[in-house]
């Protein structure tokens, strides 16, 4: 029951919110003229951030959640936070990052932590094993015993491409064209 509830929340609440937050962030960059301010360098950060979390999302969607996946998601979250910090240190002096964009960033930063919490509850035995309070942690990488529906995975991939990858690619083109001669 707990595992099913966590799965439904991940699939139908957290992931769609994350995709929407990514699109909202792109719109903020467009509105604040990223191509003429922080340019390709900031755009490269965005691709890196997308890649960090994309790897974790793929692992969660396809692989059995165990100690290895929990650590992967935790590492992706920490890498995402560090990259976000470095990106903002670079970006804030170059362009305005307003309150709405800051709120979007808050969602994009906290949703991975929510993913980790939702994964940890049904895999609590693996959490305990990782902290040395239970049996041995399982670090194997194997496909889910009960995979997410193929239709959902294809729809999620299509949504990520349409609302995150394509806008990021458009941002890259805009930044490339707007770079100093």
N, C-alpha and C positions, 0 to 999 in steps of 0.2 A: 504494500500500500504506500509506504513512504517513498520507495524507489519510483513508483509510478507517478506519484504527485510531483516529485522532483523533476522527472522526465518531462511531464506536461508543462510545468513552469518554465523549464529550460527551452523547450521547443516553441511554445506558443506565447510566451511573455518575454523572457529575457532576450532570446535571439532577435525577434522582431524589433524590440526596443533598441537593441544594439545597432541593427541595420539602420533604423530610423535616426539614431543619434549620429551615425557616420554621415548620413545624407545631410542632416542639419549642420554638422560641422563643415562639410564641403560648401554649403550655402553661405555660411559665415565667412569662409575664406574668400569666396567669390565677391561677397558684399564689401569686404575690407581690402579688396584689390591685392591679393597675395602676389599676383604676377608682377606688380610694380613695386612691391615692398620687400618681402622676405624671399620671394621667388622660389627657384628650383631647390635651394637648400632646405627650406621648410617642407616643400613637397616631398623631398626624399625622406624626411622624417616621417611623413604621413604613410608612405609606402612601407617603411620599416615597422611602424606601429601596426598597420594592417596585417603585415606578414607575421608579426609576433603573435597576435591574437588569432589570426587565421589558422596557424598551426595548432593552437590549443583547441579551437572550435572543431577542426577536423578530427583531432584525437578524441574529443568528447563524443562526437557524432558517430565515429566508426569503431572505436576500441572499447574493450571492457574496462570499466573504471576500477582501478586498483591503486596501489601505492605509486606505481610509475606514472599513471595519468594524473593523480593528485599532485605529485611533485612537478610534472610538466606544466600543469595549469598554474601552480604556484610560481614556478620560475617564469612563465610567460607573463603573469601578473606583475612580478617584481621588475622584469625587464621592461615591460610596458610603462611602469611608473617611472623608472630611471630615464627611459627615452623621452617620456613626456616632460620630465623636469628639464632635461638638456634642451629639448626643442623649445620650451617656453623661455628658457634663459636666452636662447638665440632670437626668438621671434618677438618677444614683448618690446624690446627697444626699437624694432623695425616697423611694427604695425600695431594698430589698436586691437586689443583683445577685450571686447566689451562684456558686459554682464551676461547676456544671453549665451554667447560663445563659452564663457566660463561655466555656465550651468550645463551646457552640452558636454563640455569636458568632464564635469563631475559625473554625469551618467556614464560616459565612456570609460572612466576610471573605476567606478564602483560596480558596474555590471560584471566585470571579470571576477571581482571578489564575491559577488553574489553567486556566480557560477560555481566557484570553488566551494562555497558553503553548501549549495544545493547538491553538489557531488559528494561532499564529505558525509552528509547525514546518512544516506543509505550504505555508504562504504566505511562506516564508523570503525569497523574492525581493522581496516587498513590504516586509518588515522591513528588508532591506538598502537598498531604495530610500528608505525613510523616514529612514534615518540617513545617506543620501548615499553609500552604498557600492555602489550598483547603478544600474540603469536608473531611469526615472521612475516614481514611485508612481502607482497607479491609484486615483483618488478617485471613480470612478463608482459609482452605486448601481443595481444590477440584480439581478433574481431569480437564485437559484442555477441553474447549468447543470444540476446533478443535484440536484433538490429532495429534501428529506427526505420520507419516505413520508407521504402525507396522513393515514393512520390514526394514525401516530405523532404528528404535529402535533396532531390532534384529541385524542388521549389525553393528550398533554402539557398542552394547554390545559385539559382537563377536570380533570387532577390539580392544576394550579395554582389553578384556581377552587375546587375542593373542599377542598384542603388548605392554601391560602394566602389567597385572596380572601375566602371565606366566614368563616374564622376571624378575619381582620382586620376584616371587617364586624361580626361578633359582638362583637369587642373594642371597636369604635367605639360600638356600642349600649350596651354595659356601661359604658364611660367616660362616655357622654352621660348615662346614668341616674345615675351616681355623682358627677357634677360638683356642686360646692358650689352651694347655692341662691342 
